[in-house]
Amino acid sequence: MAKALLGHIGGTDPRLLEEARRLRMRVRDLEAQVVRLKDENDTLAAALHDGQLMTLDPEHDREPALT
């Protein structure tokens, strides 16, 4: 598809090549971030399932209403 796009825009303009390189790097960075966030989410979900996360008692921790 990249070859088709390059042919469509009519050549190898250095500015377009640089922009394509920058966008590929950004996509790689975002994909890596998605993997890190999924791993972190899996860790937190496992901790929640195992009961390792702190929980609050909503009745006990309720603040008194202001009058």
Contact map, one row per residue, 1 for C-alpha under 8 A:
1111100000000000000000000000000000000000000000000000000000000000000
1111110000000000000000000000000000000000000000000000000000000000000
1111111000000000000000000000000000000000000000000000000000000000000
1111111100000000000000000000000000000000000000000000000000000000000
1111111110000000000000000000000000000000000000000000000000000000000
0111111111110000000000000000000000000000000000000000000000000000000
0011111111100000000000000000000000000000000000000000000000000000000
0001111111100000000000000000000000000000000000000000000000000000000
0000111111100000000000000000000000000000000000000000000000000000000
0000011111110000000000000000000000000000000000000000000000000000000
0000011111111000000000000000000000000000000000000000000000000000000
0000010001111101100000000000000000000000000000000000000000000000000
0000000000111111100000000000000000000000000000000000000000000000000
0000000000011111110000000000000000000000000000000000000000000000000
0000000000001111111000000000000000000000000000000000000000000000000
0000000000011111111100000000000000000000000000000000000000000000000
0000000000011111111110000000000000000000000000000000000000000000000
0000000000000111111111000000000000000000000000000000000000000000000
0000000000000011111111100000000000000000000000000000000000000000000
0000000000000001111111110000000000000000000000000000000000000000000
0000000000000000111111111000000000000000000000000000000000000000000
0000000000000000011111111100000000000000000000000000000000000000000
0000000000000000001111111110000000000000000000000000000000000000000
0000000000000000000111111111000000000000000000000000000000000000000
0000000000000000000011111111100000000000000000000000000000000000000
0000000000000000000001111111110000000000000000000000000000000000000
0000000000000000000000111111111000000000000000000000000000000000000
0000000000000000000000011111111100000000000000000000000000000000000
0000000000000000000000001111111110000000000000000000000000000000000
0000000000000000000000000111111111000000000000000000000000000000000
0000000000000000000000000011111111100000000000000000000000000000000
0000000000000000000000000001111111110000000000000000000000000000000
0000000000000000000000000000111111111000000000000000000000000000000
0000000000000000000000000000011111111100000000000000000000000000000
0000000000000000000000000000001111111110000000000000000000000000000
0000000000000000000000000000000111111111000000000000000000000000000
0000000000000000000000000000000011111111100000000000000000000000000
0000000000000000000000000000000001111111110000000000000000000000000
0000000000000000000000000000000000111111111000000000000000000000000
0000000000000000000000000000000000011111111100000000000000000000000
0000000000000000000000000000000000001111111110000000000000000000000
0000000000000000000000000000000000000111111111000000000000000000000
0000000000000000000000000000000000000011111111100000000000000000000
0000000000000000000000000000000000000001111111110000000000000000000
0000000000000000000000000000000000000000111111111000000000000000000
0000000000000000000000000000000000000000011111111100000000000000000
0000000000000000000000000000000000000000001111111111100000000000000
0000000000000000000000000000000000000000000111111111100000000000000
0000000000000000000000000000000000000000000011111111000000000000000
0000000000000000000000000000000000000000000001111111000000000000000
0000000000000000000000000000000000000000000000111111110000000000000
0000000000000000000000000000000000000000000000111111110000000000000
0000000000000000000000000000000000000000000000110011111000000000000
0000000000000000000000000000000000000000000000000011111100000000000
0000000000000000000000000000000000000000000000000000111110000000000
0000000000000000000000000000000000000000000000000000011111001000000
0000000000000000000000000000000000000000000000000000001111111000000
0000000000000000000000000000000000000000000000000000000111111100000
0000000000000000000000000000000000000000000000000000000011111100000
0000000000000000000000000000000000000000000000000000000011111100000
0000000000000000000000000000000000000000000000000000000111111110000
0000000000000000000000000000000000000000000000000000000001111111000
0000000000000000000000000000000000000000000000000000000000001111100
0000000000000000000000000000000000000000000000000000000000000111110
0000000000000000000000000000000000000000000000000000000000000011111
0000000000000000000000000000000000000000000000000000000000000001111
0000000000000000000000000000000000000000000000000000000000000000111
